Every structure is written in structure tokens, then in C-alpha cells.
């Protein structure tokens, strides 16, 4: 297996600044949108739900926004700063029971998680009188509310809760298991018990512990604004907003209960206030982190890409963004930081998924919903059918050949989307390219023909 590094490619032009990530405006005109998601029901139309901070949820159907909001609770939401209607999750059996759940800050600033029902006669409208309060808790300050909701692969509802605000977690709430702040909560909304409108899953980590709230699944979080599940690999991903200089990404198996992510003892991997803190061996540190260089300031956690349209390039990569810098970036399952692309002027507040697992992004202040796509995935299937790339896997040379057309350009990209080598002005139906200087791994070859067709193929180097 080759381990040496590519140092010199005299036959090829090298461009280390190529990008594979790009965005396209899908719908706009929203008022401070904070989240976008789907209802989990197969539909022939592309149907997305957009959460607006002021208290409305709107539906986009095939790119067109319905004139009437799906839900409007503007009169009962405190709005502004980090408060408002913050989260939305549809019940896994929404198609049959019509239940969905929202997370919002009430007029007094406290957090409220409630269930609503869809109108029984109109799927484009919710029943505004159907609110069932599920769980609520006080917020000592107006910031760090968390607010994300998601159903896990176990069918339970997970709730992200920030540390309650102010700087440095002055009440040390994140480490205090007697309060719900600075936590990831896990509740059973289908089997209420104990006089509540929810139950406690029997395998929650602090069940029966008199010194802890039984709703807690994980703790030691500062402001887990957005988290998500990768149902394919059964992982939980959390983007936790940092205090002064570090933004962190946490990853855990969905079965790992009771993890302490370390705040306020640590900001990311760095000590912050370790007085009275447990030893490092009892803490779970981020799989990745980044600093506030290049205008970064606040992480927006995203999703692992599991769609089909750009699977060749994006499959298995975790996407995250930064609110201030406009950065969109990737991370692989091993914590290797990948491509970073900056979209100046964009303030990314959230990612979302369609029913088919394609990824969308929300530019909050700009009011736009954007689709995420790969520049490398443009493909003409007539070229694909006439193209040969052998051997694959390869170790020394790769022969590219084309029927009924001539090769014009071949570019080889690494998994981060950087162009490693290219060959231009080929003007031949066949060419042999040496790959013996490439390290072992997965690459992508983008082939263009003289007739203007193109295709992308995965290339494995042994």
C-alpha cells in the first residue's frame, strides 16, 4: 500500500482550490426563517416546512410557498434575539396520527415543547386549538435556549437545551444533573406516565437516580442549537456553539447514554473553568472543532448526507456551517475535516432534509431556503454509457477510453473536492494516466468530452 505524498506532477496542471459544494436558491421571502424539514410522508410533490422565528410555520410545495401558514402561534411566542419558535419535529407516524411537535419560548421567555395536530380535513393546515403541552422549563436569560427537536431511531423525542445563557454558564447548569439546562433530553411522547404528558424511557441513563432528572440523555452542553441523527450508521451528531474561540462538533453512537460533553469545564478540547470538574477520563470531547479565525463565530450543526442525487461525492459526509462567516464545510465519520466553502453574506441558521434526504439550508436574516448540491455530480448518461475507466481499483495507471467521441479533459479530485491533477486538450478517444504517485484512497474522476458531455466516476487507488 502506497503511503508517500504527491510532491510533483510535471505533466498536469494542479488547482488546489477547486470546490465541489455549491448552493442554489430554492425559495425566499420568509421572515427570519430558522429551520426547514419534511413531514416524513411520501408525496409526489417536494414538500418542505419552514419555521419562522416569529411563530409561523409555512409550507413549500414544489418551490411555491402556500399563501396560508400551516401554523401561526405568533401571539404566544417571545420573539427576537435567540428567542422565538425554534424547533419542529413530526411524529414518526405522522401520516396516521397527524402529530407534530414544536419548541418555542413563551411570552415570559421560558421554553415550551408542545404537540399539535394537523387539521383532519386539510393537510395544509394545523389545528391551532390542538396544543398539548408536553414539557416546559424556565430560562434564566434570553440566550442559549437550544431549541432543536428530533425523533431518534428508537422513536423517542430528543430535545436540545442550552445552558440558560449569559457568559461562561454562571450557574454551572450544564454540569448540574438536577436541572434540564445544558442537556440533551430524551422522552417518550407515546406513553405518558407520572402525571405528565410524556414518559421516561426505561433505559435513560439516570432513571432512579435521586440526584438527576430522569429526562436527561446527555449533559455538559453549552448551546446545542442543532443536532441530527444519521439513521444509516446510527450516530448522533451535535453542533455545540462555543464561548469565545472554539466551535465544536460531537458525535456519539445512539446507544451511548449519559455522556458528559464537558462544558463549562472545557470549551471544546481546551480548559475553560475546571474548578470542581470531573477528570478528563469521564468527559467526551469533540470529534472536531474549529476556531473563530476567518470570521467564524457560531456553529450550525447539520446532517450526514444520505441522499441519492450527489451520493457519489457527498455520501457519508457530515455537513455543518458557521453563522457569521457563511462557511459550509464537511467532516467525515473519522473526524477528518474536509472541504470548506465560504458564501459571503449568508448567515446559516439551519440545515434540513427533504423526504429523499437531500439537504437544504436556511439563511435566516436573508429569508432564503437554499438547496445544497455538488458541482462534481453533473453527469451526462450517454457519456457514462460509452466511457471506460480501467483498471478500477488501480495502483499504477488508469486507461480512460470513450466511444463515439473524443476525450477533452480529465480531472481527478480527492474526497475533499480538491483537484489533485488534470489533463486538458486530450483530443483522443483514449489516454493512459499515471496514478502511482497518489496515496491509497477514494478519488473522483471528472471526464469531459469534446462534444461538451461530462461524467463523474469514483476511482479507488490501492
Secondary structure, DSSP 8 states (H G I E B T S, - for coil): ---------TTS---TT---EEEEEEE---SSEEEEE--S---SS-EEEEEETTSEEEEEETTEE-SS-SEE-GGG---BTTBSEEEEEE-TTHHHH-EEEEEEE-TTS-EEEEEEEE-SS-TT-EEEEEEEEEEEE--SSSS-----EEE-TTS-EEEEE---SSTT-TT--TT-TTSSTTEEEEEBSSS--TTSSSB--TT-TTTT-TTS-TTEEEE--S---EEEEETTTTEEEEEE--SSSEEEEEEEETT--S-B--TTTEETTEES--TT---GGGS---SEEEESGGG---EEEEEE---STTHHHHTT-EEEEETTT-EEEEE-TT--EEEEEE-TT--EEEEEE-TT--EEEEETTTTEEEEEEEGGG---HHHHHHEEEESSSBSSEEEEEESSS-EEEEEEE-TTS-EEEEE----BSEEEEE-TTS-SEEEEEEEEETTS-EEEEEEEE-
